[in-house]
Each structure stands twice: as structure tokens, then as C-alpha cells.
Amino acid sequence: MQPSSRLEWGAPFPALLLTDRHRAERAGPALLLPAASGIALKLKRWIDVAGSLVGLIALFPLLALAALAIKLESPGPVLFRQYRVGRWLRPFEILKLRSMYFDPNDRSAKWTTKGDRRITRVGRFLRRTRLDEVPQLWNVIKGQMRLIGPRPEQLPLARRLAQLTPYYDWRHAVRPGITGWAQINMGYCASTEESQRKLEYDLFYLRHISLRLDLEVALATVSVVLTGRGSR
């Protein structure tokens, strides 16, 4: 079932409910106000769209080969679709190349662990090279994500983290990203404790958003992709 256009954590979640900008600014200090100017933020959007279009066109041959490999190895769809939490708690459907065995009955929310048996052989290669994330360039073009920002979390896990972690929902004041400051510093997180530590990097990025910081993240991401560091 498709979630509503805007999530409300409800009474069990006393953490910040960022359902609009006004409440977000009232909820906390200047931490929520990005350092980048309005012009820089608009320029980021143009860079996101242009970069995503170029990326999809340039990587199309690899995507086609990956799709063929996925279909040959195991039955199921090529694309993995899952609802994640976007800006201001609005859910959206994220796109990834399927890297796990398809199980239509498994709808549980869980983190991926090292040596996870759900991952296919092709999937391990896709995850190590981050090729499984490439379809999210379409999410960027649609305005649901950015190239750089906090990684979007699964809905049930985000609810749990919001309940257990003060200020967790502040990370939803910006659009989520394919890569980000937290990703290059911590890699993949697979526990509540790791996600709580990762939040510190997300809040740092939120306060210091700039084209210069984005460039630093982009260059570091290239290194991560080439080495496979932090993949699960």
C-alpha cells in the first residue's frame, strides 16, 4: 500500500515532526539554517539535474549489462523499489538495481549485514561498485533526491530512530542524497548505534551546505567507488 504524501510519526514519536519549514525553524537554533545562499542552493539543483542526465546516459551500457546479469542469475524484477523518507518526512519510492534474491513475501524492514545471504553474486558486485545506486539518478531528476545529502532511510527504521534519537528528524530538512558527508566518513550503517553516530555527520552537512563541501564529498565518493570501501 502506498504511504500518504506526508508522514506523521504520531503520538509515540515525541521527536521533532518537521512537517513544514516554519515548525523546523521554531524547533531548533541556527543549526537548521544552511550556510549556502539561495543562489547556491538553486545552482545545486541545476547541477543535480545536469549531472544525473549525463550520468544516466554515460552509464546506460553498464546498466543494460547489469540488468541482463540480474535476470540471468535469479528470477524477479531488475529494479528494486522501496519507500524511503524524503524531505519534510514525505515518503517517496527509491529505485535501485536489485541486488538480493526476490522474495515477494518479505516486506520487513532490516539493515543489510556483512555476508548477508539474501545478496546474490551479481548483487555483491553491484553493491561493491555502487552500480546498484545508479537508478536513483532518476529520483534526483524528479526532485525527490539530490546527488549529495543525507541517505534516505526505510520508513519503519526511520520511525524507530526518531523515537530513540534526539534531533534525528532534523536530517529531513533537506532532500536526501545518493551520497553524502556521512557516507564518505562512516560508510554503511547497520545498527541503531551506528545510525546515531552517523547523524552527527548529517547535522554537520546540514549546517555547512555549500558547493565546496559538495565537491569534497563528490571527490571522496569517487575514491569510495574505486576501492569498494564501506559496502555491504
C-alpha positions in Angstrom: 0.0 0.0 0.0 1.3 3.4 -0.9 2.0 5.7 2.1 0.4 9.1 2.4 2.1 12.0 0.8 3.3 13.2 4.1 4.3 11.0 7.1 3.2 11.9 10.6 5.1 9.9 13.2 2.2 10.4 15.6 2.0 10.3 19.4 4.6 7.6 20.1 7.2 9.8 18.4 7.8 12.9 20.5 10.9 13.9 18.4 10.7 16.9 16.1 8.0 16.5 13.5 9.3 18.5 10.6 6.1 18.8 8.5 6.9 22.3 7.3 9.8 24.8 7.3 8.2 27.1 10.0 8.0 24.3 12.5 11.5 23.2 11.7 12.9 26.7 12.4 10.9 27.0 15.6 12.1 23.6 16.7 15.8 24.4 16.8 18.5 27.0 16.6 20.5 28.1 13.6 21.7 24.6 13.1 18.8 24.1 10.7 19.8 27.1 8.6 22.2 26.1 5.8 25.3 28.2 5.3 24.7 28.3 1.5 22.9 31.2 -0.1 19.7 30.8 -2.0 21.5 31.2 -5.3 24.0 28.4 -4.4 21.1 26.1 -3.4 19.3 26.8 -6.8 22.6 26.2 -8.6 22.9 22.8 -6.7 19.5 21.8 -8.2 20.8 22.6 -11.8 24.0 20.7 -11.1 21.9 17.8 -9.8 19.7 17.6 -12.9 22.6 18.0 -15.4 24.8 15.6 -13.5 22.0 13.0 -13.3 21.2 13.2 -17.0 24.8 12.9 -18.0 25.3 10.0 -15.6 22.3 8.1 -16.9 23.4 8.5 -20.5 27.0 7.6 -19.8 26.2 4.6 -17.7 23.4 3.2 -19.8 25.6 0.5 -21.3 26.6 -0.7 -17.8 23.0 -0.5 -16.6 21.9 -2.7 -19.6 24.6 -5.3 -18.8 23.8 -5.2 -15.1 20.1 -5.7 -15.9 20.9 -8.7 -18.1 23.1 -10.3 -15.4 20.4 -9.8 -12.8 17.8 -11.5 -14.9 20.1 -14.4 -15.8 21.1 -15.1 -12.2 17.8 -15.1 -10.4 14.1 -14.6 -11.1 12.4 -11.3 -10.2 12.4 -7.6 -11.3 15.5 -5.8 -12.4 14.7 -2.8 -10.3 14.2 -2.8 -6.5 11.6 -0.3 -5.3 11.1 0.7 -1.7 9.6 3.6 0.1 12.0 5.9 1.9 11.7 9.1 4.0 12.3 12.2 2.0 12.3 15.9 2.8 9.9 17.0 5.5 9.0 13.4 6.1 7.4 12.9 2.7 7.8 9.3 1.6 9.0 8.5 -1.9 9.8 5.4 -3.9 13.5 4.9 -4.2 14.9 3.0 -7.2 17.9 0.6 -7.1 19.2 -2.3 -9.2 18.1 -5.5 -7.4 21.0 -7.0 -5.6 19.1 -9.6 -3.5 17.1 -12.7 -4.2 13.5 -11.7 -4.9 11.0 -12.6 -2.2 7.6 -11.1 -2.7 6.5 -12.1 0.8 9.4 -10.4 2.6 8.4 -6.8 3.4 10.2 -6.5 6.7 12.5 -3.5 7.2 16.0 -4.5 8.1 19.6 -3.4 7.6 22.0 -5.3 5.4 24.7 -7.2 7.3 28.1 -8.4 6.3 27.8 -11.7 4.5 24.1 -11.3 4.1 22.8 -14.4 2.4 20.0 -12.5 0.7 22.6 -10.9 -1.6 23.2 -12.5 -5.0 26.6 -12.9 -6.6 25.8 -10.2 -9.1 24.4 -8.1 -6.3 27.7 -8.2 -4.4 29.5 -6.7 -7.4 26.8 -4.1 -7.8 27.0 -3.1 -4.2 30.8 -3.0 -4.1 30.9 -0.8 -7.2 27.7 1.2 -6.1 26.2 0.5 -9.5 23.0 -0.6 -7.7 22.5 3.1 -6.7 22.7 4.5 -10.3 18.9 4.3 -10.9 18.5 6.9 -8.1 19.6 9.5 -10.6 16.1 9.3 -11.8 14.9 10.1 -8.3 17.2 13.2 -8.5 15.7 14.3 -11.8 12.2 14.0 -10.3 13.2 16.3 -7.4 12.9 13.6 -4.7 16.6 13.4 -4.0 19.9 15.2 -4.6 23.2 13.9 -5.7 24.6 14.8 -2.2 22.7 14.8 1.1 21.7 12.5 4.0 20.9 9.0 2.9 17.1 8.2 3.0 16.1 5.6 5.5 13.4 2.9 5.3 10.2 4.2 6.8 9.9 1.8 9.8 13.6 2.2 10.7 13.3 6.0 10.4 10.4 5.9 12.9 12.4 3.8 15.3 15.4 6.1 15.1 13.3 9.2 15.5 11.9 7.7 18.7 15.3 6.8 20.1 17.5 9.6 18.8 17.0 13.3 19.7 17.0 15.6 16.7 17.1 12.7 14.3 14.3 14.3 12.1 16.4 17.4 11.6 18.2 15.5 8.8 14.9 15.6 6.9 15.1 19.4 6.5 16.9 18.8 3.1 16.4 16.3 0.3 18.2 13.0 0.8 21.2 12.2 -1.4 22.7 9.3 -3.3 26.0 10.0 -1.5 26.8 12.4 1.4 29.2 13.6 4.1 28.1 10.8 6.5 28.5 8.1 3.8 32.1 9.0 3.0 33.0 9.2 6.7 31.2 6.2 8.1 30.1 4.1 5.1 27.0 1.8 5.5 25.4 1.7 8.9 23.6 -1.5 10.1 22.5 -0.7 13.7 20.8 1.9 15.8 24.1 2.9 17.4 25.9 3.4 14.1 23.0 5.4 12.7 23.0 7.6 15.8 26.7 8.3 15.3 26.1 8.9 11.6 23.6 11.6 12.5 26.4 13.8 13.7 27.8 13.9 10.2 24.4 14.6 8.7 23.8 17.5 11.0 27.3 18.9 10.2 26.4 18.7 6.5 23.0 20.3 7.1 24.6 23.3 8.8 27.5 23.7 6.3 25.9 23.0 2.9 27.9 24.6 0.2 29.1 23.8 -3.3 32.7 23.5 -1.9 31.6 20.8 0.6 29.6 19.0 -2.1 32.7 19.0 -4.3 34.7 17.5 -1.5 32.0 14.8 -1.0 31.9 14.1 -4.7 35.7 13.6 -5.0 35.7 11.4 -1.9 32.9 9.3 -3.3 34.9 8.5 -6.4 37.6 7.1 -4.1 34.9 5.0 -2.2 33.6 3.6 -5.5 37.0 2.7 -6.8 38.0 0.9 -3.6 34.6 -0.5 -2.6 35.1 0.8 0.9 32.1 0.7 3.3 29.9 -1.5 1.1 27.7 -4.3 2.5 
